[in-house]
Amino acid sequence: MEQITKSAINERAVNIAARIMQAAGLCRFDNPMKCRKTWPTSPWECTECIKRWLLGKAKKELELKQEAKRQ
Ligand SMILES: [Zn+2]
């Protein structure tokens, strides 16, 4: 049986969140045309942009936490 690692679960969680957010019509940009230009994949969908959005937010949050610890 394949081992279930914490990072694999986290990755799956991000994928699921991106799918749910895309289904809700969410996008990283206020204008979907901006998104389409940024990720010119075919067929175009927002799961990728939302995934990057979530990962970017997570990274920023961790960086802020580290900064708070240093002070
Ligand atoms: Zn998008």
N, CA, C, O and the ligand as a Tripos MOL2 file, in Angstrom:
@<TRIPOS>MOLECULE
protein
  285   283    72     0     0
PROTEIN
NO_CHARGES

@<TRIPOS>ATOM
      1 N           0.8420   -1.2040    0.0000 N.3       1 MET1
      2 CA          0.0000    0.0000    0.0000 C.3       1 MET1
      3 C           0.8730    1.2470    0.0000 C.2       1 MET1
      4 O           1.8820    1.3130    0.7010 O.2       1 MET1
      5 N           0.4830    2.2050   -0.7710 N.am      2 GLU2
      6 CA          1.2130    3.4640   -0.8390 C.3       2 GLU2
      7 C           1.0850    4.1930    0.4860 C.2       2 GLU2
      8 O           0.0050    4.2750    1.0710 O.2       2 GLU2
      9 N           2.2030    4.7170    0.9420 N.am      3 GLN3
     10 CA          2.1770    5.4330    2.2150 C.3       3 GLN3
     11 C           1.5290    6.8020    2.0510 C.2       3 GLN3
     12 O           1.8070    7.5460    1.1100 O.2       3 GLN3
     13 N           0.6590    7.0980    3.0000 N.am      4 ILE4
     14 CA         -0.0080    8.4030    2.9690 C.3       4 ILE4
     15 C           0.8120    9.3820    3.7970 C.2       4 ILE4
     16 O           0.8460    9.3050    5.0250 O.2       4 ILE4
     17 N           1.4620   10.2910    3.1120 N.am      5 THR5
     18 CA          2.2790   11.2680    3.8150 C.3       5 THR5
     19 C           1.4760   12.5380    4.0590 C.2       5 THR5
     20 O           0.4600   12.8030    3.4150 O.2       5 THR5
     21 N           1.9770   13.3120    5.0190 N.am      6 LYS6
     22 CA          1.2880   14.5530    5.3590 C.3       6 LYS6
     23 C           1.2950   15.5070    4.1630 C.2       6 LYS6
     24 O           0.3050   16.1880    3.8970 O.2       6 LYS6
     25 N           2.4170   15.5500    3.4490 N.am      7 SER7
     26 CA          2.5050   16.4820    2.3280 C.3       7 SER7
     27 C           1.5810   16.0530    1.1990 C.2       7 SER7
     28 O           1.0340   16.8920    0.4840 O.2       7 SER7
     29 N           1.4040   14.7130    1.0350 N.am      8 ALA8
     30 CA          0.4790   14.2330    0.0020 C.3       8 ALA8
     31 C          -0.9470   14.6380    0.3420 C.2       8 ALA8
     32 O          -1.7240   15.0080   -0.5380 O.2       8 ALA8
     33 N          -1.2840   14.5660    1.6230 N.am      9 ILE9
     34 CA         -2.6230   14.9700    2.0550 C.3       9 ILE9
     35 C          -2.7990   16.4720    1.8320 C.2       9 ILE9
     36 O          -3.8360   16.9150    1.3360 O.2       9 ILE9
     37 N          -1.7920   17.2420    2.1970 N.am     10 ASN10
     38 CA         -1.8740   18.6970    2.0070 C.3      10 ASN10
     39 C          -2.0450   19.0460    0.5370 C.2      10 ASN10
     40 O          -2.8380   19.9190    0.1830 O.2      10 ASN10
     41 N          -1.2850   18.3480   -0.3240 N.am     11 GLU11
     42 CA         -1.3690   18.6180   -1.7590 C.3      11 GLU11
     43 C          -2.7720   18.3080   -2.2680 C.2      11 GLU11
     44 O          -3.3460   19.0730   -3.0420 O.2      11 GLU11
     45 N          -3.3200   17.1680   -1.8210 N.am     12 ARG12
     46 CA         -4.6610   16.7870   -2.2330 C.3      12 ARG12
     47 C          -5.6890   17.8050   -1.7300 C.2      12 ARG12
     48 O          -6.6470   18.1360   -2.4290 O.2      12 ARG12
     49 N          -5.4740   18.2910   -0.5140 N.am     13 ALA13
     50 CA         -6.3960   19.2720    0.0620 C.3      13 ALA13
     51 C          -6.4140   20.5530   -0.7720 C.2      13 ALA13
     52 O          -7.4690   21.1500   -0.9850 O.2      13 ALA13
     53 N          -5.2310   20.9700   -1.2420 N.am     14 VAL14
     54 CA         -5.1560   22.1740   -2.0780 C.3      14 VAL14
     55 C          -5.8920   21.9340   -3.3960 C.2      14 VAL14
     56 O          -6.6150   22.8070   -3.8770 O.2      14 VAL14
     57 N          -5.7050   20.7460   -3.9770 N.am     15 ASN15
     58 CA         -6.3860   20.4190   -5.2330 C.3      15 ASN15
     59 C          -7.9010   20.4430   -5.0630 C.2      15 ASN15
     60 O          -8.6240   20.9720   -5.9070 O.2      15 ASN15
     61 N          -8.3680   19.8660   -3.9650 N.am     16 ILE16
     62 CA         -9.8120   19.8150   -3.7090 C.3      16 ILE16
     63 C         -10.3460   21.2330   -3.4930 C.2      16 ILE16
     64 O         -11.3900   21.5990   -4.0320 O.2      16 ILE16
     65 N          -9.6220   22.0220   -2.7030 N.am     17 ALA17
     66 CA        -10.0500   23.4020   -2.4480 C.3      17 ALA17
     67 C         -10.1260   24.1850   -3.7550 C.2      17 ALA17
     68 O         -11.0680   24.9470   -3.9740 O.2      17 ALA17
     69 N          -9.1300   23.9950   -4.6220 N.am     18 ALA18
     70 CA         -9.1100   24.7140   -5.9010 C.3      18 ALA18
     71 C         -10.3150   24.3180   -6.7520 C.2      18 ALA18
     72 O         -10.9330   25.1680   -7.3930 O.2      18 ALA18
     73 N         -10.6490   23.0230   -6.7560 N.am     19 ARG19
     74 CA        -11.8030   22.5530   -7.5410 C.3      19 ARG19
     75 C         -13.0940   23.1610   -7.0150 C.2      19 ARG19
     76 O         -13.9450   23.6070   -7.7850 O.2      19 ARG19
     77 N         -13.2300   23.1720   -5.6850 N.am     20 ILE20
     78 CA        -14.4510   23.7210   -5.0800 C.3      20 ILE20
     79 C         -14.5570   25.2180   -5.3760 C.2      20 ILE20
     80 O         -15.6280   25.7190   -5.7170 O.2      20 ILE20
     81 N         -13.4310   25.9230   -5.2390 N.am     21 MET21
     82 CA        -13.4470   27.3660   -5.4720 C.3      21 MET21
     83 C         -13.7320   27.6840   -6.9380 C.2      21 MET21
     84 O         -14.4300   28.6480   -7.2520 O.2      21 MET21
     85 N         -13.1840   26.8640   -7.8240 N.am     22 GLN22
     86 CA        -13.4390   27.0900   -9.2450 C.3      22 GLN22
     87 C         -14.9130   26.8560   -9.5590 C.2      22 GLN22
     88 O         -15.5260   27.6050  -10.3200 O.2      22 GLN22
     89 N         -15.4760   25.7990   -8.9580 N.am     23 ALA23
     90 CA        -16.8910   25.4970   -9.1720 C.3      23 ALA23
     91 C         -17.7700   26.6380   -8.6780 C.2      23 ALA23
     92 O         -18.8660   26.8600   -9.1910 O.2      23 ALA23
     93 N         -17.2720   27.3640   -7.6690 N.am     24 ALA24
     94 CA        -18.0210   28.4980   -7.1240 C.3      24 ALA24
     95 C         -17.7950   29.7510   -7.9600 C.2      24 ALA24
     96 O         -18.3350   30.8130   -7.6500 O.2      24 ALA24
     97 N         -16.9970   29.6290   -9.0200 N.am     25 GLY25
     98 CA        -16.7780   30.7610   -9.9170 C.3      25 GLY25
     99 C         -15.7220   31.7360   -9.4200 C.2      25 GLY25
    100 O         -15.6710   32.8850   -9.8600 O.2      25 GLY25
    101 N         -14.8750   31.2720   -8.4950 N.am     26 LEU26
    102 CA        -13.8440   32.1550   -7.9660 C.3      26 LEU26
    103 C         -12.6240   32.1560   -8.8700 C.2      26 LEU26
    104 O         -12.3660   31.2040   -9.6060 O.2      26 LEU26
    105 N         -11.8820   33.2480   -8.7920 N.am     27 CYS27
    106 CA        -10.6460   33.3820   -9.5510 C.3      27 CYS27
    107 C          -9.7090   34.2770   -8.7710 C.2      27 CYS27
    108 O         -10.1300   35.1140   -7.9730 O.2      27 CYS27
    109 N          -8.4160   34.0770   -9.0250 N.am     28 ARG28
    110 CA         -7.3990   34.8880   -8.3740 C.3      28 ARG28
    111 C          -7.5030   36.3620   -8.8000 C.2      28 ARG28
    112 O          -7.1530   37.2620   -8.0360 O.2      28 ARG28
    113 N          -7.9750   36.5880   -9.9980 N.am     29 PHE29
    114 CA         -8.1070   37.9500  -10.5200 C.3      29 PHE29
    115 C          -9.5680   38.3900  -10.4790 C.2      29 PHE29
    116 O         -10.4780   37.5630  -10.5340 O.2      29 PHE29
    117 N          -9.7780   39.6910  -10.3820 N.am     30 ASP30
    118 CA        -11.1530   40.1870  -10.3960 C.3      30 ASP30
    119 C         -11.7390   40.0590  -11.7940 C.2      30 ASP30
    120 O         -12.9510   39.9150  -11.9550 O.2      30 ASP30
    121 N         -10.8820   40.1110  -12.7960 N.am     31 ASN31
    122 CA        -11.3450   39.9790  -14.1680 C.3      31 ASN31
    123 C         -10.8110   38.6670  -14.7650 C.2      31 ASN31
    124 O          -9.5990   38.5120  -14.9160 O.2      31 ASN31
    125 N         -11.6880   37.7360  -15.1000 N.am     32 PRO32
    126 CA        -11.2350   36.4450  -15.6290 C.3      32 PRO32
    127 C         -10.4110   36.5720  -16.9060 C.2      32 PRO32
    128 O          -9.6240   35.6790  -17.2200 O.2      32 PRO32
    129 N         -10.5770   37.6560  -17.6410 N.am     33 MET33
    130 CA         -9.7790   37.8340  -18.8610 C.3      33 MET33
    131 C          -8.3040   37.9870  -18.5190 C.2      33 MET33
    132 O          -7.4310   37.5380  -19.2610 O.2      33 MET33
    133 N          -8.0380   38.6280  -17.3820 N.am     34 LYS34
    134 CA         -6.6650   38.8000  -16.9150 C.3      34 LYS34
    135 C          -6.0620   37.4330  -16.6340 C.2      34 LYS34
    136 O          -4.9000   37.1650  -16.9420 O.2      34 LYS34
    137 N          -6.8840   36.5780  -16.0410 N.am     35 CYS35
    138 CA         -6.4420   35.2290  -15.7000 C.3      35 CYS35
    139 C          -6.1540   34.4350  -16.9650 C.2      35 CYS35
    140 O          -5.1450   33.7350  -17.0530 O.2      35 CYS35
    141 N          -7.0310   34.5470  -17.9250 N.am     36 ARG36
    142 CA         -6.8840   33.8140  -19.1790 C.3      36 ARG36
    143 C          -5.5820   34.1810  -19.8780 C.2      36 ARG36
    144 O          -4.9380   33.3460  -20.5130 O.2      36 ARG36
    145 N          -5.2140   35.4500  -19.7470 N.am     37 LYS37
    146 CA         -3.9770   35.9180  -20.3740 C.3      37 LYS37
    147 C          -2.7650   35.3800  -19.6370 C.2      37 LYS37
    148 O          -1.7420   35.0650  -20.2450 O.2      37 LYS37
    149 N          -2.8920   35.2780  -18.3030 N.am     38 THR38
    150 CA         -1.7600   34.8520  -17.4940 C.3      38 THR38
    151 C          -1.4930   33.3580  -17.6390 C.2      38 THR38
    152 O          -0.3380   32.9320  -17.6550 O.2      38 THR38
    153 N          -2.5440   32.5690  -17.7440 N.am     39 TRP39
    154 CA         -2.3820   31.1260  -17.8920 C.3      39 TRP39
    155 C          -3.0090   30.6850  -19.2160 C.2      39 TRP39
    156 O          -4.1400   30.1990  -19.2330 O.2      39 TRP39
    157 N          -2.2970   30.8500  -20.3060 N.am     40 PRO40
    158 CA         -2.8990   30.5420  -21.6090 C.3      40 PRO40
    159 C          -2.9030   29.0380  -21.9070 C.2      40 PRO40
    160 O          -2.3620   28.5910  -22.9190 O.2      40 PRO40
    161 N          -3.5110   28.2840  -21.0220 N.am     41 THR41
    162 CA         -3.6200   26.8520  -21.2660 C.3      41 THR41
    163 C          -4.9600   26.5530  -21.9240 C.2      41 THR41
    164 O          -5.9190   27.3140  -21.7990 O.2      41 THR41
    165 N          -4.9990   25.4480  -22.6150 N.am     42 SER42
    166 CA         -6.2240   25.1090  -23.3190 C.3      42 SER42
    167 C          -6.6400   23.6820  -22.9670 C.2      42 SER42
    168 O          -5.8240   22.7840  -23.1740 O.2      42 SER42
    169 N          -7.8120   23.3990  -22.4640 N.am     43 PRO43
    170 CA         -8.8480   24.3870  -22.1520 C.3      43 PRO43
    171 C          -8.5120   25.1550  -20.8770 C.2      43 PRO43
    172 O          -7.9670   24.6140  -19.9150 O.2      43 PRO43
    173 N          -8.8450   26.3850  -20.9130 N.am     44 TRP44
    174 CA         -8.4830   27.2450  -19.7970 C.3      44 TRP44
    175 C          -9.3910   26.9870  -18.6020 C.2      44 TRP44
    176 O         -10.6120   26.9260  -18.7460 O.2      44 TRP44
    177 N          -8.7990   26.8370  -17.4340 N.am     45 GLU45
    178 CA         -9.6010   26.7300  -16.2200 C.3      45 GLU45
    179 C          -8.8690   27.3580  -15.0550 C.2      45 GLU45
    180 O          -7.6530   27.5460  -15.0910 O.2      45 GLU45
    181 N          -9.6360   27.6820  -14.0120 N.am     46 CYS46
    182 CA         -9.0850   28.4710  -12.9120 C.3      46 CYS46
    183 C          -8.4980   27.6100  -11.7960 C.2      46 CYS46
    184 O          -7.9600   28.1560  -10.8330 O.2      46 CYS46
    185 N          -8.5820   26.2860  -11.8930 N.am     47 THR47
    186 CA         -8.0440   25.4920  -10.7860 C.3      47 THR47
    187 C          -6.5630   25.7820  -10.5910 C.2      47 THR47
    188 O          -6.0770   25.8370   -9.4610 O.2      47 THR47
    189 N          -5.8450   25.9680  -11.7020 N.am     48 GLU48
    190 CA         -4.4070   26.2140  -11.6170 C.3      48 GLU48
    191 C          -4.1170   27.5600  -10.9590 C.2      48 GLU48
    192 O          -3.2500   27.6700  -10.0920 O.2      48 GLU48
    193 N          -4.8600   28.5810  -11.3860 N.am     49 CYS49
    194 CA         -4.6200   29.9170  -10.8110 C.3      49 CYS49
    195 C          -5.0120   29.9220   -9.3400 C.2      49 CYS49
    196 O          -4.3430   30.5700   -8.5350 O.2      49 CYS49
    197 N          -6.0700   29.2210   -8.9700 N.am     50 ILE50
    198 CA         -6.5030   29.1850   -7.5730 C.3      50 ILE50
    199 C          -5.4860   28.4150   -6.7320 C.2      50 ILE50
    200 O          -5.1990   28.7910   -5.5950 O.2      50 ILE50
    201 N          -4.9410   27.3320   -7.2990 N.am     51 LYS51
    202 CA         -3.9270   26.5580   -6.5810 C.3      51 LYS51
    203 C          -2.7270   27.4380   -6.2490 C.2      51 LYS51
    204 O          -2.2320   27.4400   -5.1210 O.2      51 LYS51
    205 N          -2.2660   28.1910   -7.2580 N.am     52 ARG52
    206 CA         -1.1230   29.0770   -7.0300 C.3      52 ARG52
    207 C          -1.4730   30.1660   -6.0260 C.2      52 ARG52
    208 O          -0.6460   30.5690   -5.2070 O.2      52 ARG52
    209 N          -2.7000   30.6270   -6.1050 N.am     53 TRP53
    210 CA         -3.1930   31.6520   -5.1910 C.3      53 TRP53
    211 C          -3.1250   31.1320   -3.7530 C.2      53 TRP53
    212 O          -2.6040   31.8030   -2.8620 O.2      53 TRP53
    213 N          -3.6620   29.9210   -3.5430 N.am     54 LEU54
    214 CA         -3.6810   29.3260   -2.2060 C.3      54 LEU54
    215 C          -2.2670   29.0870   -1.6840 C.2      54 LEU54
    216 O          -1.9650   29.3710   -0.5260 O.2      54 LEU54
    217 N          -1.4020   28.5580   -2.5580 N.am     55 LEU55
    218 CA         -0.0340   28.2630   -2.1370 C.3      55 LEU55
    219 C           0.7160   29.5470   -1.8090 C.2      55 LEU55
    220 O           1.5030   29.5920   -0.8640 O.2      55 LEU55
    221 N           0.4660   30.5940   -2.5990 N.am     56 GLY56
    222 CA          1.0940   31.8900   -2.3420 C.3      56 GLY56
    223 C           0.6510   32.4580   -1.0110 C.2      56 GLY56
    224 O           1.4620   32.9820   -0.2470 O.2      56 GLY56
    225 N          -0.6410   32.3530   -0.7350 N.am     57 LYS57
    226 CA         -1.1900   32.8330    0.5360 C.3      57 LYS57
    227 C          -0.5780   32.0610    1.7000 C.2      57 LYS57
    228 O          -0.1960   32.6510    2.7110 O.2      57 LYS57
    229 N          -0.4860   30.7440    1.5560 N.am     58 ALA58
    230 CA          0.0670   29.8950    2.6110 C.3      58 ALA58
    231 C           1.5150   30.2700    2.8830 C.2      58 ALA58
    232 O           1.9390   30.3380    4.0370 O.2      58 ALA58
    233 N           2.2700   30.5110    1.8210 N.am     59 LYS59
    234 CA          3.6810   30.8460    1.9550 C.3      59 LYS59
    235 C           3.8290   32.1760    2.6870 C.2      59 LYS59
    236 O           4.6670   32.3210    3.5770 O.2      59 LYS59
    237 N           3.0000   33.1450    2.2960 N.am     60 LYS60
    238 CA          3.0630   34.4630    2.9190 C.3      60 LYS60
    239 C           2.7260   34.3590    4.4080 C.2      60 LYS60
    240 O           3.3530   35.0050    5.2470 O.2      60 LYS60
    241 N           1.7290   33.5390    4.7150 N.am     61 GLU61
    242 CA          1.3230   33.3810    6.1030 C.3      61 GLU61
    243 C           2.4530   32.7810    6.9330 C.2      61 GLU61
    244 O           2.7040   33.2110    8.0590 O.2      61 GLU61
    245 N           3.1320   31.7840    6.3670 N.am     62 LEU62
    246 CA          4.2430   31.1610    7.0740 C.3      62 LEU62
    247 C           5.3900   32.1400    7.2580 C.2      62 LEU62
    248 O           6.0420   32.1570    8.3020 O.2      62 LEU62
    249 N           5.6330   32.9580    6.2340 N.am     63 GLU63
    250 CA          6.7020   33.9490    6.3310 C.3      63 GLU63
    251 C           6.3930   34.9640    7.4240 C.2      63 GLU63
    252 O           7.2800   35.3680    8.1750 O.2      63 GLU63
    253 N           5.1290   35.3720    7.5090 N.am     64 LEU64
    254 CA          4.7290   36.3260    8.5470 C.3      64 LEU64
    255 C           4.8970   35.7180    9.9290 C.2      64 LEU64
    256 O           5.3240   36.3930   10.8660 O.2      64 LEU64
    257 N           4.5570   34.4290   10.0510 N.am     65 LYS65
    258 CA          4.7040   33.7410   11.3220 C.3      65 LYS65
    259 C           6.1590   33.6760   11.7500 C.2      65 LYS65
    260 O           6.4870   33.8850   12.9180 O.2      65 LYS65
    261 N           7.0250   33.3850   10.7920 N.am     66 GLN66
    262 CA          8.4590   33.3120   11.0890 C.3      66 GLN66
    263 C           8.9810   34.6670   11.5190 C.2      66 GLN66
    264 O           9.7990   34.7670   12.4340 O.2      66 GLN66
    265 N           8.5010   35.7190   10.8510 N.am     67 GLU67
    266 CA          8.9210   37.0620   11.1710 C.3      67 GLU67
    267 C           8.4830   37.4390   12.5830 C.2      67 GLU67
    268 O           9.2330   38.0690   13.3270 O.2      67 GLU67
    269 N           7.2560   37.0460   12.9440 N.am     68 ALA68
    270 CA          6.7230   37.3670   14.2620 C.3      68 ALA68
    271 C           7.5460   36.6660   15.3430 C.2      68 ALA68
    272 O           7.7400   37.2000   16.4350 O.2      68 ALA68
    273 N           8.0280   35.4560   15.0210 N.am     69 LYS69
    274 CA          8.8230   34.6990   15.9810 C.3      69 LYS69
    275 C          10.1650   35.3810   16.2380 C.2      69 LYS69
    276 O          10.6830   35.3690   17.3550 O.2      69 LYS69
    277 N          10.7120   35.9710   15.1840 N.am     70 ARG70
    278 CA         12.0260   36.5870   15.2750 C.3      70 ARG70
    279 C          12.0070   37.8440   16.1400 C.2      70 ARG70
    280 O          13.0220   38.2110   16.7320 O.2      70 ARG70
    281 N          10.8630   38.4950   16.2120 N.am     71 GLN71
    282 CA         10.8050   39.7660   16.9460 C.3      71 GLN71
    283 C          10.6270   39.5760   18.4520 C.2      71 GLN71
    284 O          10.5610   40.5550   19.1940 O.2      71 GLN71
    285 ZN         -8.5120   32.2500  -12.7400 Zn       72 ZN72
@<TRIPOS>BOND
     1     1     2 1
     2     2     3 1
     3     3     4 2
     4     3     5 am
     5     5     6 1
     6     6     7 1
     7     7     8 2
     8     7     9 am
     9     9    10 1
    10    10    11 1
    11    11    12 2
    12    11    13 am
    13    13    14 1
    14    14    15 1
    15    15    16 2
    16    15    17 am
    17    17    18 1
    18    18    19 1
    19    19    20 2
    20    19    21 am
    21    21    22 1
    22    22    23 1
    23    23    24 2
    24    23    25 am
    25    25    26 1
    26    26    27 1
    27    27    28 2
    28    27    29 am
    29    29    30 1
    30    30    31 1
    31    31    32 2
    32    31    33 am
    33    33    34 1
    34    34    35 1
    35    35    36 2
    36    35    37 am
    37    37    38 1
    38    38    39 1
    39    39    40 2
    40    39    41 am
    41    41    42 1
    42    42    43 1
    43    43    44 2
    44    43    45 am
    45    45    46 1
    46    46    47 1
    47    47    48 2
    48    47    49 am
    49    49    50 1
    50    50    51 1
    51    51    52 2
    52    51    53 am
    53    53    54 1
    54    54    55 1
    55    55    56 2
    56    55    57 am
    57    57    58 1
    58    58    59 1
    59    59    60 2
    60    59    61 am
    61    61    62 1
    62    62    63 1
    63    63    64 2
    64    63    65 am
    65    65    66 1
    66    66    67 1
    67    67    68 2
    68    67    69 am
    69    69    70 1
    70    70    71 1
    71    71    72 2
    72    71    73 am
    73    73    74 1
    74    74    75 1
    75    75    76 2
    76    75    77 am
    77    77    78 1
    78    78    79 1
    79    79    80 2
    80    79    81 am
    81    81    82 1
    82    82    83 1
    83    83    84 2
    84    83    85 am
    85    85    86 1
    86    86    87 1
    87    87    88 2
    88    87    89 am
    89    89    90 1
    90    90    91 1
    91    91    92 2
    92    91    93 am
    93    93    94 1
    94    94    95 1
    95    95    96 2
    96    95    97 am
    97    97    98 1
    98    98    99 1
    99    99   100 2
   100    99   101 am
   101   101   102 1
   102   102   103 1
   103   103   104 2
   104   103   105 am
   105   105   106 1
   106   106   107 1
   107   107   108 2
   108   107   109 am
   109   109   110 1
   110   110   111 1
   111   111   112 2
   112   111   113 am
   113   113   114 1
   114   114   115 1
   115   115   116 2
   116   115   117 am
   117   117   118 1
   118   118   119 1
   119   119   120 2
   120   119   121 am
   121   121   122 1
   122   122   123 1
   123   123   124 2
   124   123   125 am
   125   125   126 1
   126   126   127 1
   127   127   128 2
   128   127   129 am
   129   129   130 1
   130   130   131 1
   131   131   132 2
   132   131   133 am
   133   133   134 1
   134   134   135 1
   135   135   136 2
   136   135   137 am
   137   137   138 1
   138   138   139 1
   139   139   140 2
   140   139   141 am
   141   141   142 1
   142   142   143 1
   143   143   144 2
   144   143   145 am
   145   145   146 1
   146   146   147 1
   147   147   148 2
   148   147   149 am
   149   149   150 1
   150   150   151 1
   151   151   152 2
   152   151   153 am
   153   153   154 1
   154   154   155 1
   155   155   156 2
   156   155   157 am
   157   157   158 1
   158   158   159 1
   159   159   160 2
   160   159   161 am
   161   161   162 1
   162   162   163 1
   163   163   164 2
   164   163   165 am
   165   165   166 1
   166   166   167 1
   167   167   168 2
   168   167   169 am
   169   169   170 1
   170   170   171 1
   171   171   172 2
   172   171   173 am
   173   173   174 1
   174   174   175 1
   175   175   176 2
   176   175   177 am
   177   177   178 1
   178   178   179 1
   179   179   180 2
   180   179   181 am
   181   181   182 1
   182   182   183 1
   183   183   184 2
   184   183   185 am
   185   185   186 1
   186   186   187 1
   187   187   188 2
   188   187   189 am
   189   189   190 1
   190   190   191 1
   191   191   192 2
   192   191   193 am
   193   193   194 1
   194   194   195 1
   195   195   196 2
   196   195   197 am
   197   197   198 1
   198   198   199 1
   199   199   200 2
   200   199   201 am
   201   201   202 1
   202   202   203 1
   203   203   204 2
   204   203   205 am
   205   205   206 1
   206   206   207 1
   207   207   208 2
   208   207   209 am
   209   209   210 1
   210   210   211 1
   211   211   212 2
   212   211   213 am
   213   213   214 1
   214   214   215 1
   215   215   216 2
   216   215   217 am
   217   217   218 1
   218   218   219 1
   219   219   220 2
   220   219   221 am
   221   221   222 1
   222   222   223 1
   223   223   224 2
   224   223   225 am
   225   225   226 1
   226   226   227 1
   227   227   228 2
   228   227   229 am
   229   229   230 1
   230   230   231 1
   231   231   232 2
   232   231   233 am
   233   233   234 1
   234   234   235 1
   235   235   236 2
   236   235   237 am
   237   237   238 1
   238   238   239 1
   239   239   240 2
   240   239   241 am
   241   241   242 1
   242   242   243 1
   243   243   244 2
   244   243   245 am
   245   245   246 1
   246   246   247 1
   247   247   248 2
   248   247   249 am
   249   249   250 1
   250   250   251 1
   251   251   252 2
   252   251   253 am
   253   253   254 1
   254   254   255 1
   255   255   256 2
   256   255   257 am
   257   257   258 1
   258   258   259 1
   259   259   260 2
   260   259   261 am
   261   261   262 1
   262   262   263 1
   263   263   264 2
   264   263   265 am
   265   265   266 1
   266   266   267 1
   267   267   268 2
   268   267   269 am
   269   269   270 1
   270   270   271 1
   271   271   272 2
   272   271   273 am
   273   273   274 1
   274   274   275 1
   275   275   276 2
   276   275   277 am
   277   277   278 1
   278   278   279 1
   279   279   280 2
   280   279   281 am
   281   281   282 1
   282   282   283 1
   283   283   284 2
@<TRIPOS>SUBSTRUCTURE
     1 MET1         2 RESIDUE 1 A MET
     2 GLU2         6 RESIDUE 1 A GLU
     3 GLN3        10 RESIDUE 1 A GLN
     4 ILE4        14 RESIDUE 1 A ILE
     5 THR5        18 RESIDUE 1 A THR
     6 LYS6        22 RESIDUE 1 A LYS
     7 SER7        26 RESIDUE 1 A SER
     8 ALA8        30 RESIDUE 1 A ALA
     9 ILE9        34 RESIDUE 1 A ILE
    10 ASN10       38 RESIDUE 1 A ASN
    11 GLU11       42 RESIDUE 1 A GLU
    12 ARG12       46 RESIDUE 1 A ARG
    13 ALA13       50 RESIDUE 1 A ALA
    14 VAL14       54 RESIDUE 1 A VAL
    15 ASN15       58 RESIDUE 1 A ASN
    16 ILE16       62 RESIDUE 1 A ILE
    17 ALA17       66 RESIDUE 1 A ALA
    18 ALA18       70 RESIDUE 1 A ALA
    19 ARG19       74 RESIDUE 1 A ARG
    20 ILE20       78 RESIDUE 1 A ILE
    21 MET21       82 RESIDUE 1 A MET
    22 GLN22       86 RESIDUE 1 A GLN
    23 ALA23       90 RESIDUE 1 A ALA
    24 ALA24       94 RESIDUE 1 A ALA
    25 GLY25       98 RESIDUE 1 A GLY
    26 LEU26      102 RESIDUE 1 A LEU
    27 CYS27      106 RESIDUE 1 A CYS
    28 ARG28      110 RESIDUE 1 A ARG
    29 PHE29      114 RESIDUE 1 A PHE
    30 ASP30      118 RESIDUE 1 A ASP
    31 ASN31      122 RESIDUE 1 A ASN
    32 PRO32      126 RESIDUE 1 A PRO
    33 MET33      130 RESIDUE 1 A MET
    34 LYS34      134 RESIDUE 1 A LYS
    35 CYS35      138 RESIDUE 1 A CYS
    36 ARG36      142 RESIDUE 1 A ARG
    37 LYS37      146 RESIDUE 1 A LYS
    38 THR38      150 RESIDUE 1 A THR
    39 TRP39      154 RESIDUE 1 A TRP
    40 PRO40      158 RESIDUE 1 A PRO
    41 THR41      162 RESIDUE 1 A THR
    42 SER42      166 RESIDUE 1 A SER
    43 PRO43      170 RESIDUE 1 A PRO
    44 TRP44      174 RESIDUE 1 A TRP
    45 GLU45      178 RESIDUE 1 A GLU
    46 CYS46      182 RESIDUE 1 A CYS
    47 THR47      186 RESIDUE 1 A THR
    48 GLU48      190 RESIDUE 1 A GLU
    49 CYS49      194 RESIDUE 1 A CYS
    50 ILE50      198 RESIDUE 1 A ILE
    51 LYS51      202 RESIDUE 1 A LYS
    52 ARG52      206 RESIDUE 1 A ARG
    53 TRP53      210 RESIDUE 1 A TRP
    54 LEU54      214 RESIDUE 1 A LEU
    55 LEU55      218 RESIDUE 1 A LEU
    56 GLY56      222 RESIDUE 1 A GLY
    57 LYS57      226 RESIDUE 1 A LYS
    58 ALA58      230 RESIDUE 1 A ALA
    59 LYS59      234 RESIDUE 1 A LYS
    60 LYS60      238 RESIDUE 1 A LYS
    61 GLU61      242 RESIDUE 1 A GLU
    62 LEU62      246 RESIDUE 1 A LEU
    63 GLU63      250 RESIDUE 1 A GLU
    64 LEU64      254 RESIDUE 1 A LEU
    65 LYS65      258 RESIDUE 1 A LYS
    66 GLN66      262 RESIDUE 1 A GLN
    67 GLU67      266 RESIDUE 1 A GLU
    68 ALA68      270 RESIDUE 1 A ALA
    69 LYS69      274 RESIDUE 1 A LYS
    70 ARG70      278 RESIDUE 1 A ARG
    71 GLN71      282 RESIDUE 1 A GLN
    72 ZN72       285 GROUP 0 **** ****
